[in-house]
Amino acid sequence: MTYPPSGGGAAPSVPGAPTPSAVPPQTPPPQAAERPQPPEHPRAPEHPRAPAPPSTLPPPPGAEPLPERRSAWAEAQERLRAAATTEPGRLRIIGAVLAVLVVTFGACTAWQMSDRSAAADDVLHRSQPLSADAAEIYRSLADANTAAASGFLAGGQEPAEVRERYRDDIAMASRKLAEAATNTRGSTGSQSSIAQITKLNALLPTYAERVETARTYNRQGLPLGGAYLRSANALMQQEMLPAAKRLYDAERERLDADYDDARSYPWAAIAVGVLALAVLVWAQRRNYQRTNRVFNHGLVTATAAATVVLLWLVAGHSVAYGSLNESYDQGVKSLNALNSARISTLQARSSENLTLVARGSVTVPDGPNAGKDAYDIDYQQRMRELGDFTDGQVRGSLDAARELADDETGSARVSEAVDAVKEWQKRHKAARAADTEGNYDLALDRVIGEDNPTGESFDQVDEALRKALAHEKADFQQAAEDGRGAMTGLPVGAASLALLGATGAVLGIGRRLSEYR
């Protein structure tokens, strides 16, 4: 049996074999039956996953990096640097800086000079009058005590003028206390003053009641009157006058504080003004170097305005400083010395009268003057406060007032007081000699009598000091008015000129910017 060769050749025909077309086609095998799928199980609900942390991996090669976020300040700096690279941008920056500097200079000047002008006004219309009222309260109380003692020495025949003087002093003290309470209420640093005013208002009726009781017993010829008068004097010397002195000291401190505020130099305004002028000069020099133009009208206007404000500030405050110094050195200091002298005079007179009222019943308990009359020792102390005019070794308030007097009129008033004090001391020695010898009536006559008494010298001293105080007060008011007037209009003028200068700077820079359009 022969097999066909392998390969792709056709098969040879075999006799009797069927042809390929007669061969029935073979049918494909039946497909396998589809298997049933198992039922699907229900899936569990998916839980939300936490967001994945941002990838810290570097971006793939070729990818563009994300832009970095910048703060508003960084962006502003970037824009400013970009603007500064062009001349128009630089001009805008220069114009803005100039306008800000000039306006700041004007605002600083207006602010500082307003404060100093207000302090100068307080010196003239608030603190100095309050200080003078406090001194008047002290003087009225001391003089009332002196008048009460003088009237008591006259016995039942108290002179009408002495009685009237006592009443006027009490009324004056009451009125000044009410005014001081009104003026100090609500002001800064017035708590101490209000406390002293309240205390004096409470003690004044008690003192007046004791004086009236002493007069009543004295008219009846009872020695109990002297005890009541000494009690009234103790109340005055130990409580009322110290409270009045503390009130006076508090008002003087407030006056000094107002003076310090009014005279302090406006260094901040001066520094800003110098800086503004320097930048304006630099801007004009820069403009000249780039354009060869000598003047820029706007910048020249700004420079002129800033120069006027700076010169006005320096000159005005210097004049005010000098006038305020004059009002303090030749006014306030003189008034303080004269007030001290007048207070010492009143207390000396009160002690002199009480020496005869007590008649040696009140002595110094200890110390080098133990056993001596306490009121006479106090008189000697008050005289030393006025000054020792015999050898000049002890300098007192009258010496200071005479040195501070800046004209002939003021010096003459103080010299009158000094001469009267010298005469008073001579008469007092004669009265003390008579009292020491036991001649009480002669001593009383030399104190309150009609033949050259010490009371006459005291009245001369008090009148001379009163005139000197009125003269120095007028000098103070004139100098203080000059100081305040030198600052008048400066705050408003500085603000107006600063606005003019800022406008000129902006317009001047704007004129240059128009050349680039």
Salt bridges, closest charged atoms under 4 A:
GLU78 OE1 - ARG81 NH2 2.94
GLU87 OE1 - ARG90 NH1 3.42
GLU87 OE1 - ARG286 NH2 3.16
GLU87 OE1 - ARG290 NE 3.98
ASP121 OD1 - HIS125 ND1 3.09
ASP121 OD1 - ARG484 NH1 2.60
ASP122 OD1 - ARG126 NE 3.93
ASP133 OD1 - LYS176 NZ 3.18
GLU136 OE2 - ARG139 NH2 3.03
ASP143 OD2 - ARG139 NH1 3.96
ASP143 OD1 - ARG165 NH2 2.71
GLU158 OE2 - ARG215 NH2 3.06
ASP169 OD1 - ARG139 NH2 3.65
GLU179 OE1 - LYS176 NZ 3.70
GLU212 OE2 - ARG163 NH1 3.12
GLU212 OE2 - ARG215 NH1 3.21
ASP249 OD2 - LYS245 NZ 3.09
GLU251 OE2 - ARG254 NH2 3.05
ASP258 OD2 - ARG126 NH2 3.02
ASP260 OD1 - ARG263 NH2 3.73
ASP329 OD1 - LYS333 NZ 3.43
GLU352 OE1 - ARG349 NH1 2.74
GLU352 OE2 - HIS428 ND1 2.72
ASP376 OD1 - HIS428 NE2 3.27
ASP376 OD1 - ARG432 NE 3.45
ASP378 OD1 - ARG382 NH2 3.49
GLU385 OE2 - ARG382 NH1 3.10
ASP399 OD1 - ARG402 NH2 3.58
GLU403 OE2 - ARG395 NH2 2.00
ASP407 OD2 - HIS471 NE2 2.75
GLU416 OE2 - ARG413 NH1 3.85
GLU423 OE2 - ARG427 NE 3.10
ASP435 OD2 - ARG432 NH1 2.77
GLU456 OE1 - ARG427 NH1 2.95
ASP459 OD1 - ARG165 NH1 3.41
ASP462 OD2 - ARG165 NH2 3.87
ASP462 OD1 - ARG342 NE 3.05
GLU463 OE2 - ARG466 NH2 2.58
ASP475 OD2 - HIS471 NE2 3.37
GLU481 OE1 - ARG484 NH2 2.96
GLU515 OE2 - ARG293 NH1 2.16
GLU515 OE1 - ARG512 NH1 2.54
